[in-house]
Every structure is written in C-alpha cells, then in structure tokens.
Amino acid sequence: AGIFSYGSLRTTCDNQRFPFPSESIEGFRIKGHLYDLGSFPGWRYETWGWVHGSILSAPLVSRLEQIALCDEIEGENFERRLILAYDKDEAPHHIVWAYHYRKKPDLQKKIRSGLWGALSAE
C-alpha cells in the first residue's frame, strides 16, 4: 500500500523530493520502538509499543521508483521490511514497507511517545 514513514521521510512529500505525485496519509502506527539517532529517528520492531507515522502513497506506476528513492534516502543503516500498519483503533489496516534500524540502538535514547520530536512540535 505504500511506505510507512515515522521520521525524516514524513516530510518527503511536503518537500517534493519525489518526481511524481504522492500523498501522505496520516493517523497510522506500527509495532515497535523509536530511538533518537540525532538528526533522525530509528525504528526497531518489537511486539509491543507503538510508533506513530504516516503512509506515503504513490501512483502504482511510480511505486518502484518511490521505493528506490526511499532506499537511497535511508541508506545502509536501515533495511526495508514489510509490516502491518494499524489504524487508531489498533486494527491492522495496510501492509506497508518500513525502514528498520539495523544497529542496536542506545536504549537510553528510546522515544517513549513513539513520535519523533521534530514532528511532535508540529
């Protein structure tokens, strides 16, 4: 259905970094924990906890290009995984791609709210 964005990719649609039409659908979350990595966050899958974000959607003909651009933005410290995105009622709603942080994060940097600080101020 799209790419789940919990951090810097959330502003990608707004910044027009995609060379095709795209939209950001708000109000979704995935299971796991979010960690502050400095200028961006990192998500690690866990069976408990929630990470809040949006789903980036592109036209069907542009989805492979969207994935390639997001892979480039995320870099080698993140791996793309298929995961369930849940709606506000905690019902599974979409199967989406999400970028999992490969390294073991500093547990002291866990973002308990599940919402990255740069976006929680908006």
Salt bridges, closest charged atoms under 4 A:
GLU26 OE1 - ARG10 NH2 2.40
ASP71 OD2 - ARG80 NH2 2.89
GLU79 OE2 - ARG81 NH2 2.80
GLU79 OE2 - HIS100 ND1 3.92
ASP89 OD2 - LYS88 NZ 3.85
GLU90 OE2 - ARG29 NH2 3.47
